[in-house]
Every structure is written in C-alpha cells, then in structure tokens.
Amino acid sequence: MIVGQVTTYISSVEEAGSELAKLLEDVEFVEKITGRKVFMAILAVENAPEDIAKLLESECEKRGIKFTPGKLIPKLPTY
C-alpha cells in the first residue's frame, strides 16, 4: 500500500510540521484498519521556499518518507 499527502503551498516550519504529522497519522490509520504495513509514504508539495523544502527533505528522509517537491520559490519577506 502507498499513502500520500499532497499540498499546494507550505510557507513555514509550522505548516511543514503539520503536513508531515497529517501524513504520519494517515499511515498509522491505514495500517490499523487494514492490518498491513504501508509500503511507501509520499509527501508532495507543489510550492515551497527552498529552506522549508530542505527541512522537509531532511525530516522525510529520517522517517522513510519519499519527498517530492514541485517548484522551489524564494522566501518572501514578512513585514
């Protein structure tokens, strides 16, 4: 089985953590209801600042999750 989470934009560390947590919850749920181990978990993000994408890549690698980034965008200044 493969479980995936797709989102269009992540702009902060908090949002990145939230999306990763949702994916891990989905994996746990699927394994619980099916009694089978998930073969692959995938997190796909359409747009993300480079620093957030690097963070997600690192966190996903630690957890055995395939990270698929879309377009990397420069960090927008906050005023």
PDB file of N, CA, C and O in Angstrom:
ATOM      1  N   MET A   1       0.832  -1.180   0.000  1.00  0.00           N
ATOM      2  CA  MET A   1       0.000   0.000   0.000  1.00  0.00           C
ATOM      3  C   MET A   1       0.875   1.240   0.000  1.00  0.00           C
ATOM      4  O   MET A   1       1.973   1.255   0.556  1.00  0.00           O
ATOM      5  N   ILE A   2       0.368   2.257  -0.625  1.00  0.00           N
ATOM      6  CA  ILE A   2       1.031   3.552  -0.676  1.00  0.00           C
ATOM      7  C   ILE A   2       0.087   4.599  -0.123  1.00  0.00           C
ATOM      8  O   ILE A   2      -1.089   4.634  -0.484  1.00  0.00           O
ATOM      9  N   VAL A   3       0.601   5.460   0.760  1.00  0.00           N
ATOM     10  CA  VAL A   3      -0.181   6.543   1.339  1.00  0.00           C
ATOM     11  C   VAL A   3       0.504   7.848   0.963  1.00  0.00           C
ATOM     12  O   VAL A   3       1.721   7.975   1.092  1.00  0.00           O
ATOM     13  N   GLY A   4      -0.277   8.817   0.501  1.00  0.00           N
ATOM     14  CA  GLY A   4       0.306  10.089   0.092  1.00  0.00           C
ATOM     15  C   GLY A   4      -0.428  11.279   0.657  1.00  0.00           C
ATOM     16  O   GLY A   4      -1.620  11.218   0.957  1.00  0.00           O
ATOM     17  N   GLN A   5       0.306  12.362   0.796  1.00  0.00           N
ATOM     18  CA  GLN A   5      -0.242  13.646   1.207  1.00  0.00           C
ATOM     19  C   GLN A   5       0.237  14.665   0.176  1.00  0.00           C
ATOM     20  O   GLN A   5       1.430  14.744  -0.115  1.00  0.00           O
ATOM     21  N   VAL A   6      -0.688  15.440  -0.371  1.00  0.00           N
ATOM     22  CA  VAL A   6      -0.354  16.438  -1.373  1.00  0.00           C
ATOM     23  C   VAL A   6      -0.859  17.792  -0.899  1.00  0.00           C
ATOM     24  O   VAL A   6      -1.981  17.910  -0.407  1.00  0.00           O
ATOM     25  N   THR A   7      -0.027  18.804  -1.048  1.00  0.00           N
ATOM     26  CA  THR A   7      -0.438  20.160  -0.702  1.00  0.00           C
ATOM     27  C   THR A   7       0.148  21.127  -1.724  1.00  0.00           C
ATOM     28  O   THR A   7       1.187  20.856  -2.326  1.00  0.00           O
ATOM     29  N   THR A   8      -0.522  22.245  -1.911  1.00  0.00           N
ATOM     30  CA  THR A   8      -0.071  23.184  -2.934  1.00  0.00           C
ATOM     31  C   THR A   8       0.995  24.146  -2.447  1.00  0.00           C
ATOM     32  O   THR A   8       1.844  24.566  -3.234  1.00  0.00           O
ATOM     33  N   TYR A   9       0.975  24.514  -1.148  1.00  0.00           N
ATOM     34  CA  TYR A   9       1.933  25.511  -0.681  1.00  0.00           C
ATOM     35  C   TYR A   9       2.203  25.331   0.801  1.00  0.00           C
ATOM     36  O   TYR A   9       1.278  25.178   1.598  1.00  0.00           O
ATOM     37  N   ILE A  10       3.466  25.351   1.160  1.00  0.00           N
ATOM     38  CA  ILE A  10       3.891  25.363   2.559  1.00  0.00           C
ATOM     39  C   ILE A  10       4.833  26.538   2.716  1.00  0.00           C
ATOM     40  O   ILE A  10       5.817  26.655   1.986  1.00  0.00           O
ATOM     41  N   SER A  11       4.529  27.419   3.680  1.00  0.00           N
ATOM     42  CA  SER A  11       5.331  28.635   3.815  1.00  0.00           C
ATOM     43  C   SER A  11       6.107  28.732   5.121  1.00  0.00           C
ATOM     44  O   SER A  11       6.939  29.626   5.277  1.00  0.00           O
ATOM     45  N   SER A  12       5.846  27.822   6.068  1.00  0.00           N
ATOM     46  CA  SER A  12       6.508  27.952   7.361  1.00  0.00           C
ATOM     47  C   SER A  12       6.874  26.588   7.934  1.00  0.00           C
ATOM     48  O   SER A  12       6.399  25.549   7.474  1.00  0.00           O
ATOM     49  N   VAL A  13       7.725  26.622   8.942  1.00  0.00           N
ATOM     50  CA  VAL A  13       8.127  25.401   9.637  1.00  0.00           C
ATOM     51  C   VAL A  13       6.905  24.751  10.288  1.00  0.00           C
ATOM     52  O   VAL A  13       6.773  23.527  10.297  1.00  0.00           O
ATOM     53  N   GLU A  14       6.020  25.579  10.828  1.00  0.00           N
ATOM     54  CA  GLU A  14       4.822  25.053  11.487  1.00  0.00           C
ATOM     55  C   GLU A  14       3.925  24.311  10.485  1.00  0.00           C
ATOM     56  O   GLU A  14       3.433  23.221  10.774  1.00  0.00           O
ATOM     57  N   GLU A  15       3.723  24.903   9.323  1.00  0.00           N
ATOM     58  CA  GLU A  15       2.914  24.250   8.292  1.00  0.00           C
ATOM     59  C   GLU A  15       3.573  22.950   7.827  1.00  0.00           C
ATOM     60  O   GLU A  15       2.888  21.955   7.592  1.00  0.00           O
ATOM     61  N   ALA A  16       4.892  22.957   7.697  1.00  0.00           N
ATOM     62  CA  ALA A  16       5.614  21.757   7.287  1.00  0.00           C
ATOM     63  C   ALA A  16       5.403  20.642   8.307  1.00  0.00           C
ATOM     64  O   ALA A  16       5.144  19.494   7.946  1.00  0.00           O
ATOM     65  N   GLY A  17       5.517  20.993   9.566  1.00  0.00           N
ATOM     66  CA  GLY A  17       5.299  20.003  10.625  1.00  0.00           C
ATOM     67  C   GLY A  17       3.884  19.467  10.626  1.00  0.00           C
ATOM     68  O   GLY A  17       3.660  18.277  10.848  1.00  0.00           O
ATOM     69  N   SER A  18       2.927  20.349  10.375  1.00  0.00           N
ATOM     70  CA  SER A  18       1.528  19.941  10.332  1.00  0.00           C
ATOM     71  C   SER A  18       1.246  18.959   9.189  1.00  0.00           C
ATOM     72  O   SER A  18       0.562  17.954   9.381  1.00  0.00           O
ATOM     73  N   GLU A  19       1.776  19.258   8.007  1.00  0.00           N
ATOM     74  CA  GLU A  19       1.570  18.362   6.855  1.00  0.00           C
ATOM     75  C   GLU A  19       2.236  17.014   7.071  1.00  0.00           C
ATOM     76  O   GLU A  19       1.682  15.973   6.716  1.00  0.00           O
ATOM     77  N   LEU A  20       3.415  17.037   7.648  1.00  0.00           N
ATOM     78  CA  LEU A  20       4.120  15.791   7.939  1.00  0.00           C
ATOM     79  C   LEU A  20       3.355  14.975   8.984  1.00  0.00           C
ATOM     80  O   LEU A  20       3.238  13.756   8.864  1.00  0.00           O
ATOM     81  N   ALA A  21       2.839  15.652   9.999  1.00  0.00           N
ATOM     82  CA  ALA A  21       2.056  14.968  11.033  1.00  0.00           C
ATOM     83  C   ALA A  21       0.789  14.350  10.443  1.00  0.00           C
ATOM     84  O   ALA A  21       0.417  13.237  10.815  1.00  0.00           O
ATOM     85  N   LYS A  22       0.123  15.059   9.528  1.00  0.00           N
ATOM     86  CA  LYS A  22      -1.082  14.513   8.889  1.00  0.00           C
ATOM     87  C   LYS A  22      -0.760  13.242   8.122  1.00  0.00           C
ATOM     88  O   LYS A  22      -1.508  12.266   8.184  1.00  0.00           O
ATOM     89  N   LEU A  23       0.354  13.254   7.400  1.00  0.00           N
ATOM     90  CA  LEU A  23       0.752  12.069   6.645  1.00  0.00           C
ATOM     91  C   LEU A  23       1.035  10.899   7.583  1.00  0.00           C
ATOM     92  O   LEU A  23       0.590   9.780   7.327  1.00  0.00           O
ATOM     93  N   LEU A  24       1.764  11.146   8.657  1.00  0.00           N
ATOM     94  CA  LEU A  24       2.073  10.074   9.601  1.00  0.00           C
ATOM     95  C   LEU A  24       0.805   9.532  10.263  1.00  0.00           C
ATOM     96  O   LEU A  24       0.703   8.330  10.510  1.00  0.00           O
ATOM     97  N   GLU A  25      -0.152  10.400  10.549  1.00  0.00           N
ATOM     98  CA  GLU A  25      -1.443   9.952  11.098  1.00  0.00           C
ATOM     99  C   GLU A  25      -2.181   9.079  10.085  1.00  0.00           C
ATOM    100  O   GLU A  25      -2.770   8.062  10.451  1.00  0.00           O
ATOM    101  N   ASP A  26      -2.148   9.475   8.814  1.00  0.00           N
ATOM    102  CA  ASP A  26      -2.797   8.680   7.768  1.00  0.00           C
ATOM    103  C   ASP A  26      -2.159   7.302   7.638  1.00  0.00           C
ATOM    104  O   ASP A  26      -2.858   6.301   7.484  1.00  0.00           O
ATOM    105  N   VAL A  27      -0.832   7.253   7.700  1.00  0.00           N
ATOM    106  CA  VAL A  27      -0.128   5.970   7.634  1.00  0.00           C
ATOM    107  C   VAL A  27      -0.566   5.080   8.790  1.00  0.00           C
ATOM    108  O   VAL A  27      -0.889   3.909   8.591  1.00  0.00           O
ATOM    109  N   GLU A  28      -0.575   5.631   9.980  1.00  0.00           N
ATOM    110  CA  GLU A  28      -0.985   4.870  11.165  1.00  0.00           C
ATOM    111  C   GLU A  28      -2.429   4.375  11.031  1.00  0.00           C
ATOM    112  O   GLU A  28      -2.728   3.229  11.367  1.00  0.00           O
ATOM    113  N   PHE A  29      -3.313   5.234  10.543  1.00  0.00           N
ATOM    114  CA  PHE A  29      -4.715   4.869  10.374  1.00  0.00           C
ATOM    115  C   PHE A  29      -4.881   3.726   9.368  1.00  0.00           C
ATOM    116  O   PHE A  29      -5.592   2.755   9.628  1.00  0.00           O
ATOM    117  N   VAL A  30      -4.217   3.855   8.226  1.00  0.00           N
ATOM    118  CA  VAL A  30      -4.328   2.826   7.186  1.00  0.00           C
ATOM    119  C   VAL A  30      -3.791   1.494   7.696  1.00  0.00           C
ATOM    120  O   VAL A  30      -4.399   0.451   7.458  1.00  0.00           O
ATOM    121  N   GLU A  31      -2.673   1.520   8.387  1.00  0.00           N
ATOM    122  CA  GLU A  31      -2.112   0.277   8.914  1.00  0.00           C
ATOM    123  C   GLU A  31      -3.039  -0.348   9.951  1.00  0.00           C
ATOM    124  O   GLU A  31      -3.174  -1.569  10.019  1.00  0.00           O
ATOM    125  N   LYS A  32      -3.672   0.492  10.751  1.00  0.00           N
ATOM    126  CA  LYS A  32      -4.582  -0.002  11.784  1.00  0.00           C
ATOM    127  C   LYS A  32      -5.827  -0.657  11.178  1.00  0.00           C
ATOM    128  O   LYS A  32      -6.233  -1.737  11.609  1.00  0.00           O
ATOM    129  N   ILE A  33      -6.431  -0.007  10.179  1.00  0.00           N
ATOM    130  CA  ILE A  33      -7.676  -0.556   9.647  1.00  0.00           C
ATOM    131  C   ILE A  33      -7.465  -1.731   8.698  1.00  0.00           C
ATOM    132  O   ILE A  33      -8.356  -2.564   8.529  1.00  0.00           O
ATOM    133  N   THR A  34      -6.293  -1.798   8.083  1.00  0.00           N
ATOM    134  CA  THR A  34      -6.042  -2.901   7.142  1.00  0.00           C
ATOM    135  C   THR A  34      -5.250  -4.046   7.753  1.00  0.00           C
ATOM    136  O   THR A  34      -5.298  -5.175   7.264  1.00  0.00           O
ATOM    137  N   GLY A  35      -4.521  -3.748   8.826  1.00  0.00           N
ATOM    138  CA  GLY A  35      -3.665  -4.766   9.417  1.00  0.00           C
ATOM    139  C   GLY A  35      -2.429  -5.053   8.571  1.00  0.00           C
ATOM    140  O   GLY A  35      -1.742  -6.051   8.785  1.00  0.00           O
ATOM    141  N   ARG A  36      -2.153  -4.186   7.622  1.00  0.00           N
ATOM    142  CA  ARG A  36      -0.999  -4.350   6.730  1.00  0.00           C
ATOM    143  C   ARG A  36      -0.062  -3.165   6.872  1.00  0.00           C
ATOM    144  O   ARG A  36      -0.481  -2.059   7.214  1.00  0.00           O
ATOM    145  N   LYS A  37       1.214  -3.414   6.603  1.00  0.00           N
ATOM    146  CA  LYS A  37       2.233  -2.368   6.662  1.00  0.00           C
ATOM    147  C   LYS A  37       2.197  -1.541   5.382  1.00  0.00           C
ATOM    148  O   LYS A  37       2.078  -2.088   4.286  1.00  0.00           O
ATOM    149  N   VAL A  38       2.298  -0.228   5.525  1.00  0.00           N
ATOM    150  CA  VAL A  38       2.366   0.660   4.367  1.00  0.00           C
ATOM    151  C   VAL A  38       3.725   0.471   3.706  1.00  0.00           C
ATOM    152  O   VAL A  38       4.763   0.541   4.364  1.00  0.00           O
ATOM    153  N   PHE A  39       3.704   0.233   2.403  1.00  0.00           N
ATOM    154  CA  PHE A  39       4.930   0.024   1.628  1.00  0.00           C
ATOM    155  C   PHE A  39       5.679   1.324   1.407  1.00  0.00           C
ATOM    156  O   PHE A  39       6.907   1.358   1.485  1.00  0.00           O
ATOM    157  N   MET A  40       4.940   2.406   1.128  1.00  0.00           N
ATOM    158  CA  MET A  40       5.569   3.680   0.852  1.00  0.00           C
ATOM    159  C   MET A  40       4.655   4.821   1.268  1.00  0.00           C
ATOM    160  O   MET A  40       3.442   4.775   1.066  1.00  0.00           O
ATOM    161  N   ALA A  41       5.267   5.855   1.859  1.00  0.00           N
ATOM    162  CA  ALA A  41       4.557   7.090   2.179  1.00  0.00           C
ATOM    163  C   ALA A  41       5.211   8.200   1.364  1.00  0.00           C
ATOM    164  O   ALA A  41       6.435   8.275   1.259  1.00  0.00           O
ATOM    165  N   ILE A  42       4.377   9.057   0.793  1.00  0.00           N
ATOM    166  CA  ILE A  42       4.867  10.123  -0.084  1.00  0.00           C
ATOM    167  C   ILE A  42       4.278  11.458   0.365  1.00  0.00           C
ATOM    168  O   ILE A  42       3.083  11.561   0.642  1.00  0.00           O
ATOM    169  N   LEU A  43       5.132  12.477   0.432  1.00  0.00           N
ATOM    170  CA  LEU A  43       4.682  13.841   0.687  1.00  0.00           C
ATOM    171  C   LEU A  43       5.054  14.673  -0.530  1.00  0.00           C
ATOM    172  O   LEU A  43       6.235  14.818  -0.846  1.00  0.00           O
ATOM    173  N   ALA A  44       4.058  15.219  -1.215  1.00  0.00           N
ATOM    174  CA  ALA A  44       4.284  16.054  -2.396  1.00  0.00           C
ATOM    175  C   ALA A  44       3.842  17.477  -2.083  1.00  0.00           C
ATOM    176  O   ALA A  44       2.738  17.711  -1.591  1.00  0.00           O
ATOM    177  N   VAL A  45       4.729  18.423  -2.381  1.00  0.00           N
ATOM    178  CA  VAL A  45       4.454  19.834  -2.129  1.00  0.00           C
ATOM    179  C   VAL A  45       4.687  20.591  -3.431  1.00  0.00           C
ATOM    180  O   VAL A  45       5.788  20.565  -3.983  1.00  0.00           O
ATOM    181  N   GLU A  46       3.653  21.262  -3.917  1.00  0.00           N
ATOM    182  CA  GLU A  46       3.742  21.978  -5.189  1.00  0.00           C
ATOM    183  C   GLU A  46       4.692  23.172  -5.116  1.00  0.00           C
ATOM    184  O   GLU A  46       5.561  23.319  -5.975  1.00  0.00           O
ATOM    185  N   ASN A  47       4.540  24.019  -4.114  1.00  0.00           N
ATOM    186  CA  ASN A  47       5.370  25.228  -3.967  1.00  0.00           C
ATOM    187  C   ASN A  47       5.850  25.352  -2.530  1.00  0.00           C
ATOM    188  O   ASN A  47       5.073  25.205  -1.587  1.00  0.00           O
ATOM    189  N   ALA A  48       7.148  25.627  -2.376  1.00  0.00           N
ATOM    190  CA  ALA A  48       7.707  25.824  -1.040  1.00  0.00           C
ATOM    191  C   ALA A  48       8.999  26.626  -1.154  1.00  0.00           C
ATOM    192  O   ALA A  48       9.740  26.482  -2.126  1.00  0.00           O
ATOM    193  N   PRO A  49       9.266  27.470  -0.160  1.00  0.00           N
ATOM    194  CA  PRO A  49      10.562  28.138  -0.123  1.00  0.00           C
ATOM    195  C   PRO A  49      11.671  27.086   0.013  1.00  0.00           C
ATOM    196  O   PRO A  49      11.451  26.014   0.577  1.00  0.00           O
ATOM    197  N   GLU A  50      12.842  27.396  -0.501  1.00  0.00           N
ATOM    198  CA  GLU A  50      13.940  26.436  -0.504  1.00  0.00           C
ATOM    199  C   GLU A  50      14.286  25.931   0.896  1.00  0.00           C
ATOM    200  O   GLU A  50      14.554  24.743   1.075  1.00  0.00           O
ATOM    201  N   ASP A  51      14.282  26.821   1.889  1.00  0.00           N
ATOM    202  CA  ASP A  51      14.639  26.387   3.244  1.00  0.00           C
ATOM    203  C   ASP A  51      13.614  25.412   3.821  1.00  0.00           C
ATOM    204  O   ASP A  51      13.979  24.472   4.527  1.00  0.00           O
ATOM    205  N   ILE A  52      12.354  25.630   3.527  1.00  0.00           N
ATOM    206  CA  ILE A  52      11.305  24.721   4.001  1.00  0.00           C
ATOM    207  C   ILE A  52      11.408  23.382   3.265  1.00  0.00           C
ATOM    208  O   ILE A  52      11.241  22.325   3.873  1.00  0.00           O
ATOM    209  N   ALA A  53      11.677  23.426   1.978  1.00  0.00           N
ATOM    210  CA  ALA A  53      11.835  22.187   1.204  1.00  0.00           C
ATOM    211  C   ALA A  53      13.005  21.364   1.730  1.00  0.00           C
ATOM    212  O   ALA A  53      12.909  20.140   1.821  1.00  0.00           O
ATOM    213  N   LYS A  54      14.102  22.020   2.074  1.00  0.00           N
ATOM    214  CA  LYS A  54      15.263  21.300   2.623  1.00  0.00           C
ATOM    215  C   LYS A  54      14.920  20.683   3.977  1.00  0.00           C
ATOM    216  O   LYS A  54      15.319  19.557   4.272  1.00  0.00           O
ATOM    217  N   LEU A  55      14.184  21.422   4.790  1.00  0.00           N
ATOM    218  CA  LEU A  55      13.748  20.890   6.078  1.00  0.00           C
ATOM    219  C   LEU A  55      12.870  19.654   5.880  1.00  0.00           C
ATOM    220  O   LEU A  55      13.068  18.628   6.530  1.00  0.00           O
ATOM    221  N   LEU A  56      11.905  19.767   4.980  1.00  0.00           N
ATOM    222  CA  LEU A  56      11.014  18.635   4.716  1.00  0.00           C
ATOM    223  C   LEU A  56      11.782  17.437   4.164  1.00  0.00           C
ATOM    224  O   LEU A  56      11.520  16.297   4.548  1.00  0.00           O
ATOM    225  N   GLU A  57      12.714  17.692   3.278  1.00  0.00           N
ATOM    226  CA  GLU A  57      13.512  16.613   2.719  1.00  0.00           C
ATOM    227  C   GLU A  57      14.257  15.865   3.826  1.00  0.00           C
ATOM    228  O   GLU A  57      14.290  14.635   3.836  1.00  0.00           O
ATOM    229  N   SER A  58      14.846  16.607   4.745  1.00  0.00           N
ATOM    230  CA  SER A  58      15.574  16.011   5.854  1.00  0.00           C
ATOM    231  C   SER A  58      14.648  15.214   6.780  1.00  0.00           C
ATOM    232  O   SER A  58      14.949  14.080   7.150  1.00  0.00           O
ATOM    233  N   GLU A  59      13.525  15.822   7.145  1.00  0.00           N
ATOM    234  CA  GLU A  59      12.579  15.160   8.050  1.00  0.00           C
ATOM    235  C   GLU A  59      11.972  13.915   7.408  1.00  0.00           C
ATOM    236  O   GLU A  59      11.791  12.895   8.073  1.00  0.00           O
ATOM    237  N   CYS A  60      11.663  14.000   6.134  1.00  0.00           N
ATOM    238  CA  CYS A  60      11.097  12.845   5.434  1.00  0.00           C
ATOM    239  C   CYS A  60      12.115  11.715   5.349  1.00  0.00           C
ATOM    240  O   CYS A  60      11.767  10.549   5.536  1.00  0.00           O
ATOM    241  N   GLU A  61      13.359  12.052   5.072  1.00  0.00           N
ATOM    242  CA  GLU A  61      14.400  11.036   4.979  1.00  0.00           C
ATOM    243  C   GLU A  61      14.543  10.292   6.308  1.00  0.00           C
ATOM    244  O   GLU A  61      14.709   9.072   6.317  1.00  0.00           O
ATOM    245  N   LYS A  62      14.481  11.008   7.419  1.00  0.00           N
ATOM    246  CA  LYS A  62      14.580  10.391   8.747  1.00  0.00           C
ATOM    247  C   LYS A  62      13.467   9.375   8.982  1.00  0.00           C
ATOM    248  O   LYS A  62      13.658   8.375   9.674  1.00  0.00           O
ATOM    249  N   ARG A  63      12.302   9.647   8.394  1.00  0.00           N
ATOM    250  CA  ARG A  63      11.121   8.815   8.645  1.00  0.00           C
ATOM    251  C   ARG A  63      10.827   7.821   7.526  1.00  0.00           C
ATOM    252  O   ARG A  63       9.828   7.104   7.573  1.00  0.00           O
ATOM    253  N   GLY A  64      11.697   7.780   6.524  1.00  0.00           N
ATOM    254  CA  GLY A  64      11.481   6.848   5.417  1.00  0.00           C
ATOM    255  C   GLY A  64      10.352   7.261   4.491  1.00  0.00           C
ATOM    256  O   GLY A  64       9.711   6.410   3.875  1.00  0.00           O
ATOM    257  N   ILE A  65      10.105   8.556   4.388  1.00  0.00           N
ATOM    258  CA  ILE A  65       9.040   9.090   3.536  1.00  0.00           C
ATOM    259  C   ILE A  65       9.666   9.663   2.277  1.00  0.00           C
ATOM    260  O   ILE A  65      10.694  10.338   2.338  1.00  0.00           O
ATOM    261  N   LYS A  66       9.049   9.395   1.140  1.00  0.00           N
ATOM    262  CA  LYS A  66       9.510   9.960  -0.127  1.00  0.00           C
ATOM    263  C   LYS A  66       8.982  11.386  -0.217  1.00  0.00           C
ATOM    264  O   LYS A  66       7.775  11.611  -0.138  1.00  0.00           O
ATOM    265  N   PHE A  67       9.884  12.346  -0.383  1.00  0.00           N
ATOM    266  CA  PHE A  67       9.502  13.751  -0.516  1.00  0.00           C
ATOM    267  C   PHE A  67       9.616  14.154  -1.973  1.00  0.00           C
ATOM    268  O   PHE A  67      10.650  13.944  -2.608  1.00  0.00           O
ATOM    269  N   THR A  68       8.543  14.735  -2.500  1.00  0.00           N
ATOM    270  CA  THR A  68       8.515  15.172  -3.891  1.00  0.00           C
ATOM    271  C   THR A  68       8.199  16.666  -3.940  1.00  0.00           C
ATOM    272  O   THR A  68       7.042  17.063  -3.802  1.00  0.00           O
ATOM    273  N   PRO A  69       9.234  17.498  -4.138  1.00  0.00           N
ATOM    274  CA  PRO A  69       8.977  18.932  -4.229  1.00  0.00           C
ATOM    275  C   PRO A  69       8.590  19.322  -5.647  1.00  0.00           C
ATOM    276  O   PRO A  69       9.003  18.686  -6.616  1.00  0.00           O
ATOM    277  N   GLY A  70       7.803  20.363  -5.751  1.00  0.00           N
ATOM    278  CA  GLY A  70       7.468  20.927  -7.054  1.00  0.00           C
ATOM    279  C   GLY A  70       8.398  22.088  -7.324  1.00  0.00           C
ATOM    280  O   GLY A  70       9.602  21.899  -7.493  1.00  0.00           O
ATOM    281  N   LYS A  71       7.849  23.279  -7.365  1.00  0.00           N
ATOM    282  CA  LYS A  71       8.628  24.484  -7.641  1.00  0.00           C
ATOM    283  C   LYS A  71       9.156  25.057  -6.332  1.00  0.00           C
ATOM    284  O   LYS A  71       8.398  25.285  -5.389  1.00  0.00           O
ATOM    285  N   LEU A  72      10.468  25.288  -6.286  1.00  0.00           N
ATOM    286  CA  LEU A  72      11.070  25.934  -5.137  1.00  0.00           C
ATOM    287  C   LEU A  72      11.065  27.437  -5.384  1.00  0.00           C
ATOM    288  O   LEU A  72      11.498  27.910  -6.435  1.00  0.00           O
ATOM    289  N   ILE A  73      10.575  28.170  -4.410  1.00  0.00           N
ATOM    290  CA  ILE A  73      10.442  29.609  -4.569  1.00  0.00           C
ATOM    291  C   ILE A  73      11.292  30.334  -3.531  1.00  0.00           C
ATOM    292  O   ILE A  73      11.560  29.793  -2.458  1.00  0.00           O
ATOM    293  N   PRO A  74      11.712  31.542  -3.844  1.00  0.00           N
ATOM    294  CA  PRO A  74      12.479  32.289  -2.841  1.00  0.00           C
ATOM    295  C   PRO A  74      11.593  32.640  -1.649  1.00  0.00           C
ATOM    296  O   PRO A  74      10.384  32.828  -1.787  1.00  0.00           O
ATOM    297  N   LYS A  75      12.203  32.722  -0.507  1.00  0.00           N
ATOM    298  CA  LYS A  75      11.479  33.092   0.709  1.00  0.00           C
ATOM    299  C   LYS A  75      10.977  34.518   0.568  1.00  0.00           C
ATOM    300  O   LYS A  75      11.752  35.424   0.264  1.00  0.00           O
ATOM    301  N   LEU A  76       9.685  34.721   0.788  1.00  0.00           N
ATOM    302  CA  LEU A  76       9.091  36.052   0.697  1.00  0.00           C
ATOM    303  C   LEU A  76       9.294  36.791   2.011  1.00  0.00           C
ATOM    304  O   LEU A  76       9.097  36.211   3.079  1.00  0.00           O
ATOM    305  N   PRO A  77       9.683  38.060   1.953  1.00  0.00           N
ATOM    306  CA  PRO A  77       9.888  38.795   3.208  1.00  0.00           C
ATOM    307  C   PRO A  77       8.560  39.039   3.914  1.00  0.00           C
ATOM    308  O   PRO A  77       7.525  39.221   3.273  1.00  0.00           O
ATOM    309  N   THR A  78       8.604  39.039   5.236  1.00  0.00           N
ATOM    310  CA  THR A  78       7.418  39.382   6.019  1.00  0.00           C
ATOM    311  C   THR A  78       7.631  40.769   6.603  1.00  0.00           C
ATOM    312  O   THR A  78       8.725  41.113   7.052  1.00  0.00           O
ATOM    313  N   TYR A  79       6.594  41.537   6.587  1.00  0.00           N
ATOM    314  CA  TYR A  79       6.691  42.923   7.064  1.00  0.00           C
ATOM    315  C   TYR A  79       5.918  43.114   8.324  1.00  0.00           C
ATOM    316  O   TYR A  79       5.887  44.217   8.868  1.00  0.00           O
TER     317      TYR A  79
END
